[in-house]
Amino acid sequence: MTELEKMGEAAKKASRTLSVSDTETRNAALNAIADILTEKADLWLNANAKDLEAAEKNGMSASMQDRLRLTAQRIADISDSVRSIALMDDPLGVLLESVTRPNGLKINKVSVPLGVVGIIYEARPNVTVDAAALTLKTGNAVILRGGKEAINSNLCVVELLRSAVRSVGLPEDCISLVKSTDRKSASELMELTEYLDVLIPRGGPGLIRSVVENSRVPTIHTGEGVCHIYVDDEADVQLGAKVLYNAKCSRPSVCNAVECLVVNKQIAEEFMNAAMSLLRQKNVEIRGDEKIQNIFGTAVKEAADADWDTEYGDYILAVKTVRDIDEAIEFINRHGTGHSEAIITTNEKKAEKFLSNVDAAAVYWNASTRFTDGGEFGMGAEIGISTQKLHARGPMGLREMTSYKYVIYGEGQVR
């Protein structure tokens, strides 16, 4: 038996204990996690500093280093997020449906844990805590496999998490970390069908595609975010420029950041003049189609076909002009990844058409795509943003981390 198989076996055993634990014990574990993160913040920061030093030596981009970086304030926010999860209603044992059949059988549909969840992710140590907290609250054991960029941060915090869980009498193996960061460990996790009930990749498009294409364990697609904003010819230009700046520049490395602006030709020059004055503050590189290049000349790079399908994760924005909302919808449905899309317009009928016809997990009218987030949606933390339709779509909070079973009460009925 390999080390990972041993970890899987231990996680499976722990999940059975966790699945029948009471709400108070799981909430106590979450509060213990929040406490230890605050008490041992310096320990986690020191481990993170080693990762940041290595990242700088290896030439990691500034935006990716931002994803990796922990600060005292970020740890405090993570701790607060864990406490907020403890305060939320227990998602387990909820009666979802009930029916009594003509033969007298009473059939209840009740929420239950998924079981053992595997998560493969990249350079975001906060994901380690988010994933552990959400799975713990929902009675699931978790096997975490982070990237090499955050290995010191993850090794440190998982020991803290396991200590907190152990302190309230729950099995520490309900939270495990794969210590190897080579490709073999990821491949082995994708083959762990005997122990894993679901595998969730969280990271860049390359990671997600690799897991989806190679995993034998059922997979939930998350995170790939080629997000668009369409600026209609009846848009409030200043409002649109403000929304675009937020969606592109507030944190360009995350999956809900906008990557492509789609703008009506009739308003393109007016809108881009307003937007460029904001985007220049962050030195955003514009890659535009022929019309945008004709307007702005050398200030805009020529967009290649690949730019319409690229998740940059950086201060780069592709700009496509269209003749009307129908062309915008068609373009977004062809090039989007089903994550988050927005329209800027004062015309309610056009807005409703966009919201109805664009196929994405989250669609917005006159608001930034950056709101697609478990915390912003009132879910506490999130396990990721699902871009598929089964069984979860959009931010995955507590409800999305459960399944259900049918509980049937009889009085001797036979068929």
N, C-alpha and C positions, 0 to 999 in steps of 0.2 A: 504493500500500500504506500503510495506517495505521500509526501508531506501535505499536499493540497487535498488529497483524498481523506487524510486524517482530519484535516481542518473541516472538510465538508461533513464528515461523520459526526464530529463534535458539535458543529452548528446545527445539524439536523436534530440531534438529541436536545440541545438547548432550546430549539424552536418549539419542541413539544411542551417543555416546561413553561416557556414564555407564553404560549398560546392559551394556557389555562390560568395564567396569573391574573390577579385582580387589578382593577384600575388604580387603586391606591399605591400598590407596590411599583407599578410601572411609572406612575407619576413621581414617586419618591426617587426612583432611579434617575429620572430626568432632572429633578431638582439637585440631586447629588452631582450630576454631570455639570450643571450650570455653576454650582459652587466650586468644584475643583478647577474648572476652566478659569475662573476668576482668581482663585487662590494660587494656582500654578501658572499664571499668565507669563511670568518671566521665563519659566522653563520652556514653554511653547515658543516664545519669541526668540530665545537663544537658538533653538533647533531650526526655526524658520530663517534666522540670519545665515546659517550654514548653507541652506538651500539658495538663498538670494545671492550669496557670494559665488556659489558655483554657477548660478544662472548668468550672472554678469560676465564671468570668465568665459562661458560658453557662447556669449553673444545673443542671449535671449532678448527679444524686442522689449521696449519699454512697456508696451501695453500688456504683454504676457507676464512681465515681472510684476505688474500691478495686480494681476490675478493671483499671483503666487504670494504676494506680500501680506503679512499680518502686522497689525499695529495694536496698541493697547485698546484703542477705540473699537477696532474691528472685533477683537476678542470679546469686549464688553457687549457689543451688538449681537455676536453669536450666542453668548451666554443668555442674553435677554430673549433671543429667539427660542432657545431651548425651554426657558421658563414659560413662554407663551404657549408652546406646544403642550406642556404639562397642564395648563389651564383649560385646554380645549376639551370638548366632549369626547368620551371614549368611543371610537368608531367600531369597536367589537361588540358582538352580541346584540346588535341593533336588529329589531324585527322590521325587515324591508317590505314583506308582503305576507298575508295570511289568507288562506281559503279553506273552507270546509266542504268537502266533496259530498255528493248525494249518498255515498256509502258510509258517511260518518267520519272518514279520515280527515284529520286536521293537518294541513300542510303549511308549515312556516318556512319562510325564506330568511335566513339569519346571516349577518356579516361575520366573516372569520378571517384570520390572517392568510396571506399568500403562502407562507412557509419559510423557506430560506431564499433570500434575495442576494444575488451577486451584483456588484456595481464596479464597472471599469471606468476610470475617469483620469483626468490629466492634472494640470498644475494648479489646483484650487484646494488648499487645505481646509477651507470652510466646508467644502462638500463632505469631508470626512465626518464632521460633527452633524451637519444637516441630515445626512443619510442615516447615521446611527440613531439620532433622536427620532426621526420619523418611523424607522423600522421598529424601534423599541416601543413607541407609543402604540403601534399597530400590531404588536405581538409577533413580529417577524424577526428572525435571526438574519444577520447580514455578514457577507464576506466582501471586504473592500479590497480593491486592487487599484491603487493610485499610480501616478506616473513617477519616473525617476526624479523629476524636477522637484518634487515635494516630499521625497522619501524621509528626510530627517524630521520634517514637520509632522508627517503622518505616523511615523513610528512613535514619536513622543506622545501625540494626542491620543492615539488608540490605547496606549498603556494607561493614560488617565481615565479614558472612558471605561475600560474594563475594570479598573479599580473602583470607580463610582458605582457601576452595576453590581459588582461583588459586595459592596458595602451594604446593600439593601437586601441581600439574600438571593439575587437572581444569578443564573450561571453566566460567567464572564464570556463564555464562548458564543453568546448571542451576538457579540461584536468581535470580528476577526479581521486581521489585515494580512494580505499576501505580501511577504517581505521582499520577494524577488520582483524586480521591475523589468526583467527581460521578456522578450516576445513569447518565449516558451511558456511562461507562467500565465500569460493572457490566453494563449491557445488552450492550455490545460483547463483553465476556468471555463472556457467555452464548451468543453467536452464533459463537464461535471454533471451529467444528466441524472445520476443516481441521487445527488444531494441538493442540487439547485432547482428551485421551482421557476425562477425567472431571472433573466440577466438584463441589466440596464446599463448601456454605455452612455457616458456623459462627457462630452468634450468636442473636439473639432470634427469636421466632416470625414476626415480620413479614418479616425478611430471608429466613428459610428458605422461607416460603411464596412469596415473590416469585421466588426462584431456581427452586424446584420447578415453579412455574406457567409461567415464562417462558423457561427455558433450553432451547436446542436441543442442548446438550451433555449426555450422560448424567450424571445427578446422584445423589449419595448424600445422603440426608436425615440431618442430624445436629443434636443439641443441644436440640430443643424438649422441655422437661421439665416437664410438669404431673405431678409425682410425688406419690404418696400413701403414708400409713401407716395401716393398719387396726389398731385396738386392739380385740381380741376380749374377750368377757366373761370369758374365763379368762386374762387377761393378768396379768403381774407389773406392777403399777401403777408402782412406782418405776423399774423397768427401762425401761418404756415411756416415762415422762416424760423420762428421761435421753436415750433414743434420739431422741425427738421434738425435744428442745432442740438436740441436735447437728445433726440433719437440717435444722432450720429456721434456726438461728441461727449456726452456725459460719462460714458464708459464704453468705448468702441470695441473692447475685447469680448464683450458678453454676447450671448446668442440672440438677445432681443434688440440689439442695436441695428439701426437701419443700414443696409448696404447699397441700396439702389433707389434713386429718386426717379419717379415717372412723372413727367410734367406736360400738361396740355400746351401745344405749340403756341396757342393764342396768348398765353400768359408767361411763356418761358422766359423771355428777356426780363420782364418786370420782376418776376419772382426770383430769378437767379441773381439779379443785382441786389435784391434785399437779402437773400440767403448768403451770398458770397461775403458780405460785410461781416457776418457772424462766423462763417466757416473759416475765414482767414485767421481768426483769433487762435485757432488750433492748427493752422497750416494744412488744412484738409486738401488732399490731392483730388482733383476732379478729373474723371475719365468720361468724356461725353461723346454722344453721337455727332453726326455731321452738322446738324443745326446748332447744337450747343458750341461746337468748335467755331462755326462761322460767326457766332455772336461774340465769343470771348477770345478767339485766336489762340495764341501761345499760352494763355493762362489755363487752358484745358488740354489734357492729353487725349489722344484718340482712343476710344473704347474698342477693345477687341471683342469678338464674340464670347470669349470665356469670361469677360467681366460681368456679363448678365447672370452668370451662375456662380459667382465667387463670393464666399464668405470671407471678407478681408480680415476682420478682427483688428482693424487699424484705422488710422485717419485717412481713409480712401473712400470716395463716393462715386459710384457709377451713375450717370444721368442719361435717361432715355426720354425723348419727346414723342408724344402720341397725338393723334388728331382729335380723339374724344374718349369718353369714359369706356366705351365698348372695347376699344383697342387697348386701353389701360388694363381692364379686367382680363382680357385674353393674354396679354403679356405677363401679368403677375401670376396667373394660373399656370402658365407654361414654365416660368423661371423660378417661382417661389418654392419653398421647401415645406409649406404647410404650417409655418410657425406663426408669424404676426404680420398683418398688413393694415395700412391706414389710408384713409382718404381725407383730404382737406378741401372742404367746399361749404358754401352757404346754402346750397340747394338740397333740401331734405329728400326729394325724390331721388336725386342722383346718389345721395348718401345711402339710402335704403337699398338701392339697386346694387351698389358696391358691397354692402354688408351681406346681402343675400347671395350674390353670385361669386364672390371670391372664396375659394376653398382653402381655409386656414383655420388653425385652432383658435386664433384670436383675431378679430377684425375691429378696427377703430374708426370713429368719426371725430375728426378734429382733436386728436390726442396722440401722444407719443407711444410708439411700440414698446418703449422701455417699461411700461406697466405690466407686461406679461411676466408675472413673477408670483410665486406662492405667497410671499409676504404681502405684496400689494393687493392680491386677490382675497386676503383675509384667511389664508390657509396656514399661517405660521411659516415654517420653512417649507422647502419643496425638495423632492427627490430629483427633479428635472422637468423639462418641458417636453411633453410627448407630442411628436409631429405625426403620429399615426392615429388610427380611429378605434382600434381594439387593443386592450379594453379601456384604455385611458387616452384622453386628448387634452392638450394644454398643460398648465401647471399641475404637477402630481403632488397632491397633499395627502392627508390622512385617508380620506375616502378611497382615493385611487390606489392606495397600498393595501386594500382588502379585497377578498373574494367573498363568496357566500356558499352556504350549503343549505340543503332542504332538511328540515327536521319534521318528521311525520309521527303523529300520535294516533294510535289505533286502539280498537277494543276487540281484537281477534279477527279483523277482516281478512279474508283470503280472496284470491282472484282465480 
